[in-house]
Amino acid sequence: MERDQEFVEFVVKALVDTPDAVKTNRTIDERGVLITLDVDAKDMGMIIGREGATAKAIRTLLRVVGAKNNARVNLKINEPEGSQRGERREERSDRTEPKKSIDDVVNDINV
């Protein structure tokens, strides 16, 4: 197993409730290295994270590992069989207050 694949497995197994279900596959083509990740359906939320933040962070770290080895490394997360993706939430329309900028929030704290 290559270092990039080991890295993905190590990180993902540390995040999920079912580490035994974590499987990776590494392929190489003209575009570089592709690591395909399979996890238990119950663990998908932990791997994707809020608004995809966790998956994005794993991909960023994986690019660093690849750059160290002069390789372009990408991660594909397979959707588990039988998983049901919830409807994507749109901006809440029942919000009574307009969104605040970070400057407004900081000013509110300093008052």
Residue frames as a rotation matrix with the C-alpha (Angstrom) as fourth column:
MET 1
0.588 0.809 0.000 0.00
0.809 -0.588 0.000 0.00
0.000 0.000 -1.000 0.00
GLU 2
-0.199 -0.653 0.731 1.37
0.618 -0.662 -0.424 3.41
0.761 0.367 0.535 -0.95
ARG 3
-0.833 -0.249 -0.494 1.84
0.550 -0.463 -0.695 6.24
-0.056 -0.851 0.523 1.56
ASP 4
-0.822 0.561 0.096 -1.01
-0.517 -0.806 0.288 8.35
0.239 0.188 0.953 0.15
GLN 5
-0.017 0.826 -0.564 -3.45
-0.196 0.550 0.812 5.47
0.980 0.125 0.152 0.43
GLU 6
-0.309 -0.181 -0.934 -2.22
0.805 0.472 -0.358 4.68
0.506 -0.863 0.000 3.96
PHE 7
-0.996 -0.087 -0.026 -2.71
0.089 -0.879 -0.468 8.33
0.018 -0.469 0.883 4.89
VAL 8
-0.424 0.906 0.021 -6.34
-0.642 -0.317 0.698 8.35
0.639 0.282 0.716 3.70
GLU 9
0.126 0.483 -0.867 -7.13
0.254 0.829 0.499 5.14
0.959 -0.283 -0.019 5.57
PHE 10
-0.613 -0.441 -0.656 -5.48
0.733 -0.005 -0.680 6.40
0.296 -0.898 0.326 8.76
VAL 11
-0.964 0.241 0.110 -7.36
-0.261 -0.939 -0.226 9.71
0.049 -0.246 0.968 8.76
VAL 12
-0.245 0.944 -0.221 -10.74
-0.622 0.022 0.782 8.26
0.744 0.329 0.582 7.76
LYS 13
-0.037 0.212 -0.977 -10.58
0.459 0.872 0.172 5.39
0.888 -0.442 -0.130 10.25
ALA 14
-0.844 -0.309 -0.437 -9.91
0.529 -0.351 -0.773 7.92
0.085 -0.884 0.460 13.01
LEU 15
-0.857 0.511 0.065 -13.06
-0.507 -0.859 0.064 9.86
0.088 0.022 0.996 12.04
VAL 16
-0.185 0.858 -0.479 -15.66
-0.581 0.297 0.758 7.11
0.792 0.419 0.444 11.60
ASP 17
0.158 0.365 0.917 -17.62
-0.955 0.294 0.047 4.89
-0.252 -0.883 0.395 13.98
THR 18
0.842 0.170 0.513 -17.09
-0.054 0.971 -0.233 1.81
-0.537 0.168 0.826 11.79
PRO 19
0.152 -0.874 -0.461 -13.39
-0.826 -0.368 0.427 1.74
-0.543 0.316 -0.778 10.88
ASP 20
-0.425 -0.310 0.851 -13.57
0.043 0.932 0.360 -1.89
-0.904 0.190 -0.383 9.71
ALA 21
0.484 0.713 0.507 -15.85
0.595 0.157 -0.788 -0.79
-0.641 0.683 -0.349 6.86
VAL 22
0.546 -0.349 -0.761 -13.30
-0.529 -0.848 0.009 1.68
-0.649 0.398 -0.648 5.46
LYS 23
0.330 -0.428 0.842 -11.91
0.697 0.712 0.089 0.49
-0.637 0.557 0.533 2.12
THR 24
0.341 -0.279 -0.898 -9.63
-0.532 -0.845 0.061 2.30
-0.775 0.457 -0.437 -0.30
ASN 25
0.550 -0.232 0.802 -8.55
0.705 0.644 -0.297 1.54
-0.447 0.729 0.518 -3.84
ARG 26
0.153 -0.610 -0.777 -5.61
-0.248 -0.785 0.567 3.23
-0.957 0.106 -0.271 -5.55
THR 27
0.549 0.001 0.836 -5.38
0.761 0.412 -0.500 3.59
-0.345 0.911 0.226 -9.34
ILE 28
-0.236 -0.685 -0.689 -2.95
0.046 -0.717 0.696 5.50
-0.971 0.133 0.200 -11.53
ASP 29
0.502 0.335 0.797 -3.71
0.814 0.128 -0.566 7.01
-0.292 0.933 -0.209 -14.92
GLU 30
-0.161 -0.618 0.770 -2.48
0.837 -0.499 -0.225 9.88
0.523 0.608 0.597 -17.10
ARG 31
0.385 0.384 0.839 -4.09
-0.045 -0.900 0.433 12.41
0.922 -0.204 -0.329 -14.72
GLY 32
-0.380 -0.607 0.698 -2.32
-0.769 -0.212 -0.603 11.08
0.514 -0.766 -0.386 -11.64
VAL 33
-0.940 0.012 -0.342 -3.31
0.200 0.829 -0.522 8.97
0.277 -0.559 -0.781 -8.66
LEU 34
-0.128 0.945 0.303 -6.95
-0.662 -0.308 0.683 8.40
0.739 -0.113 0.665 -7.76
ILE 35
-0.994 -0.070 -0.089 -7.84
0.025 0.633 -0.774 7.03
0.111 -0.771 -0.627 -4.36
THR 36
-0.192 0.980 -0.055 -11.39
-0.337 -0.013 0.941 5.77
0.922 0.199 0.333 -4.14
LEU 37
-0.934 -0.132 0.332 -12.91
-0.345 0.089 -0.934 5.63
0.093 -0.987 -0.129 -0.66
ASP 38
-0.059 0.921 -0.385 -15.77
-0.031 0.384 0.923 3.47
0.998 0.066 0.006 0.58
VAL 39
-0.935 -0.142 0.325 -17.23
-0.318 -0.073 -0.945 3.85
0.158 -0.987 0.023 4.07
ASP 40
-0.623 0.762 -0.176 -20.28
0.769 0.555 -0.318 2.61
-0.145 -0.333 -0.932 5.94
ALA 41
-0.139 0.668 0.731 -23.45
0.602 -0.530 0.598 4.54
0.787 0.523 -0.328 5.04
LYS 42
0.746 0.464 -0.478 -23.82
0.648 -0.340 0.681 5.74
0.153 -0.818 -0.554 8.65
ASP 43
0.127 -0.819 -0.560 -20.35
0.706 -0.322 0.631 7.32
-0.697 -0.475 0.537 8.51
MET 44
-0.009 -0.138 0.990 -20.81
0.946 -0.322 -0.036 9.37
0.324 0.937 0.134 5.33
GLY 45
0.848 0.417 0.327 -21.80
0.300 -0.887 0.352 12.50
0.437 -0.201 -0.877 7.25
MET 46
0.725 -0.642 -0.251 -18.60
0.171 -0.186 0.968 12.38
-0.668 -0.744 -0.025 9.29
ILE 47
-0.152 -0.823 0.548 -16.47
0.817 0.207 0.538 12.06
-0.556 0.529 0.641 6.17
ILE 48
0.074 0.248 0.966 -18.24
0.824 -0.561 0.081 14.76
0.562 0.790 -0.246 4.17
GLY 49
-0.670 -0.316 -0.672 -18.63
0.697 -0.579 -0.423 17.15
-0.255 -0.752 0.608 7.11
ARG 50
0.265 0.775 -0.574 -20.66
0.485 -0.622 -0.615 20.31
-0.834 -0.116 -0.540 7.31
GLU 51
0.822 0.175 -0.542 -20.96
-0.336 -0.618 -0.710 21.74
-0.460 0.766 -0.449 3.80
GLY 52
0.898 -0.438 -0.041 -18.21
0.248 0.582 -0.775 19.36
0.363 0.685 0.631 2.67
ALA 53
0.655 -0.656 0.375 -15.56
-0.725 -0.685 0.069 20.87
0.211 -0.317 -0.924 4.93
THR 54
0.387 -0.527 0.757 -14.10
-0.425 0.626 0.654 17.58
-0.818 -0.575 0.018 6.18
ALA 55
0.654 -0.109 0.749 -13.87
0.611 0.661 -0.437 16.05
-0.447 0.743 0.498 2.71
LYS 56
0.877 -0.333 0.345 -12.26
0.010 -0.707 -0.708 19.24
0.480 0.624 -0.617 1.42
ALA 57
0.540 -0.697 0.471 -9.71
-0.822 -0.316 0.474 19.19
-0.182 -0.643 -0.744 4.26
ILE 58
0.423 -0.366 0.829 -8.82
0.071 0.925 0.373 15.53
-0.903 -0.099 0.417 3.59
ARG 59
0.778 -0.093 0.621 -8.37
0.628 0.137 -0.766 16.32
-0.014 0.986 0.165 -0.12
THR 60
0.818 -0.499 0.285 -6.16
-0.430 -0.861 -0.272 19.32
0.381 0.100 -0.919 0.68
LEU 61
0.368 -0.691 0.622 -3.93
-0.700 0.234 0.675 17.26
-0.612 -0.684 -0.398 2.97
LEU 62
0.537 -0.112 0.836 -3.82
0.395 0.909 -0.132 14.50
-0.745 0.400 0.533 0.38
ARG 63
0.919 -0.227 0.323 -2.58
0.208 -0.417 -0.885 16.98
0.336 0.880 -0.336 -2.23
VAL 64
0.549 -0.752 0.364 0.23
-0.836 -0.500 0.227 17.94
0.011 -0.429 -0.903 0.16
VAL 65
0.296 -0.407 0.864 1.17
-0.217 0.852 0.476 14.27
-0.930 -0.329 0.164 0.58
GLY 66
0.733 0.039 0.679 1.10
0.595 0.445 -0.669 13.88
-0.329 0.895 0.303 -3.21
ALA 67
0.898 -0.410 0.161 3.19
-0.261 -0.789 -0.556 17.01
0.355 0.457 -0.816 -3.80
LYS 68
0.403 -0.767 0.499 5.83
-0.740 0.048 0.671 15.64
-0.539 -0.639 -0.548 -1.46
ASN 69
-0.056 -0.358 0.932 6.06
0.203 0.910 0.361 12.62
-0.978 0.210 0.022 -3.77
ASN 70
-0.731 -0.236 -0.640 5.75
-0.463 -0.517 0.720 14.65
-0.501 0.823 0.269 -7.01
ALA 71
-0.828 0.536 0.164 2.34
0.534 0.664 0.523 13.17
0.171 0.521 -0.836 -7.78
ARG 72
-0.618 0.747 0.247 -1.12
-0.703 -0.665 0.253 14.57
0.353 -0.017 0.935 -8.30
VAL 73
-0.913 0.292 -0.283 -3.43
0.381 0.857 -0.347 12.73
0.141 -0.425 -0.894 -5.91
ASN 74
-0.484 0.839 0.248 -7.23
-0.694 -0.541 0.476 12.98
0.533 0.058 0.844 -5.95
LEU 75
-0.940 0.258 0.224 -9.86
-0.003 0.650 -0.760 11.45
-0.342 -0.715 -0.610 -3.68
LYS 76
-0.442 0.869 -0.223 -13.21
-0.501 -0.032 0.865 10.09
0.745 0.494 0.449 -4.80
ILE 77
-0.819 0.277 0.503 -15.72
-0.409 0.333 -0.850 9.25
-0.403 -0.901 -0.159 -2.09
ASN 78
-0.777 0.557 -0.293 -18.18
0.067 0.536 0.841 6.60
0.626 0.634 -0.454 -3.23
GLU 79
-0.254 0.788 0.560 -21.74
-0.948 -0.318 0.018 6.95
0.192 -0.526 0.828 -2.04
PRO 80
-0.865 -0.131 0.484 -22.62
-0.310 0.898 -0.312 3.77
-0.394 -0.420 -0.818 -0.12
GLU 81
-0.744 0.618 -0.254 -25.20
0.122 0.500 0.857 1.39
0.657 0.607 -0.448 -1.51
GLY 82
-0.033 0.871 -0.491 -28.65
0.847 0.285 0.448 2.14
0.530 -0.401 -0.747 -0.14
SER 83
-0.676 -0.187 -0.713 -27.78
0.602 -0.698 -0.387 5.54
-0.425 -0.691 0.585 1.25
GLN 84
0.309 0.822 0.478 -30.41
0.927 -0.372 0.041 8.19
0.212 0.431 -0.877 0.91
ARG 85
-0.787 -0.602 0.131 -29.22
0.582 -0.797 -0.162 11.69
0.201 -0.051 0.978 0.36
GLY 86
-0.052 0.772 -0.633 -31.38
0.751 -0.388 -0.534 14.24
-0.658 -0.504 -0.560 2.07
GLU 87
0.602 0.301 0.740 -32.72
0.733 -0.576 -0.362 17.16
0.317 0.760 -0.567 0.14
ARG 88
-0.531 -0.842 0.100 -30.30
0.767 -0.527 -0.366 20.01
0.360 -0.118 0.925 0.01
ARG 89
0.243 0.609 -0.755 -31.39
0.849 -0.510 -0.138 22.78
-0.470 -0.608 -0.641 2.33
GLU 90
0.036 -0.157 0.987 -31.79
0.656 -0.741 -0.141 26.15
0.754 0.652 0.076 0.74
GLU 91
-0.885 -0.348 0.310 -31.31
0.053 -0.735 -0.676 29.39
0.463 -0.582 0.669 2.61
ARG 92
-0.485 0.734 -0.476 -33.88
0.856 0.287 -0.430 29.57
-0.179 -0.616 -0.768 5.38
SER 93
-0.508 0.377 0.774 -36.65
0.331 -0.744 0.580 31.93
0.795 0.551 0.253 4.37
ASP 94
0.565 0.775 -0.284 -38.20
0.548 -0.096 0.831 32.06
0.616 -0.625 -0.479 7.85
ARG 95
-0.360 -0.778 -0.515 -35.24
0.931 -0.263 -0.252 34.04
0.061 -0.570 0.819 9.19
THR 96
0.708 0.693 -0.138 -36.44
0.704 -0.707 0.066 37.32
-0.052 -0.143 -0.988 10.65
GLU 97
0.546 -0.597 -0.588 -33.07
-0.151 -0.760 0.632 39.02
-0.824 -0.257 -0.505 10.94
PRO 98
0.873 -0.347 -0.344 -30.87
-0.365 0.005 -0.931 39.69
0.324 0.938 -0.123 7.96
LYS 99
0.598 -0.741 -0.306 -27.49
0.759 0.646 -0.081 37.98
0.257 -0.184 0.949 7.93
LYS 100
0.902 -0.368 -0.226 -24.79
-0.194 -0.813 0.549 39.92
-0.386 -0.451 -0.804 9.77
SER 101
0.565 -0.811 -0.153 -21.32
-0.161 0.073 -0.984 40.51
0.809 0.581 -0.089 8.45
ILE 102
0.191 -0.593 -0.782 -18.35
0.853 0.495 -0.167 39.58
0.486 -0.635 0.600 10.58
ASP 103
-0.754 -0.460 0.468 -17.77
0.236 -0.856 -0.461 43.29
0.613 -0.237 0.754 11.24
ASP 104
0.037 0.862 0.505 -21.32
-0.537 -0.409 0.738 43.64
0.843 -0.299 0.448 12.61
VAL 105
0.702 0.201 -0.683 -20.81
0.327 0.761 0.560 40.68
0.633 -0.616 0.469 14.91
VAL 106
-0.273 -0.890 -0.366 -17.49
0.853 -0.048 -0.520 42.04
0.445 -0.454 0.772 16.20
ASN 107
-0.665 0.084 0.742 -19.05
-0.167 -0.985 -0.038 45.48
0.728 -0.149 0.669 16.73
ASP 108
0.456 0.889 0.031 -21.91
-0.315 0.129 0.940 43.90
0.832 -0.439 0.339 18.71
ILE 109
0.446 -0.379 -0.811 -19.38
0.751 0.652 0.109 42.18
0.487 -0.657 0.575 20.96
ASN 110
-0.585 -0.811 0.028 -17.43
0.697 -0.520 -0.494 45.39
0.415 -0.269 0.869 21.57
VAL 111
-0.145 0.597 0.789 -20.51
-0.109 -0.802 0.587 47.41
0.983 -0.001 0.181 22.53
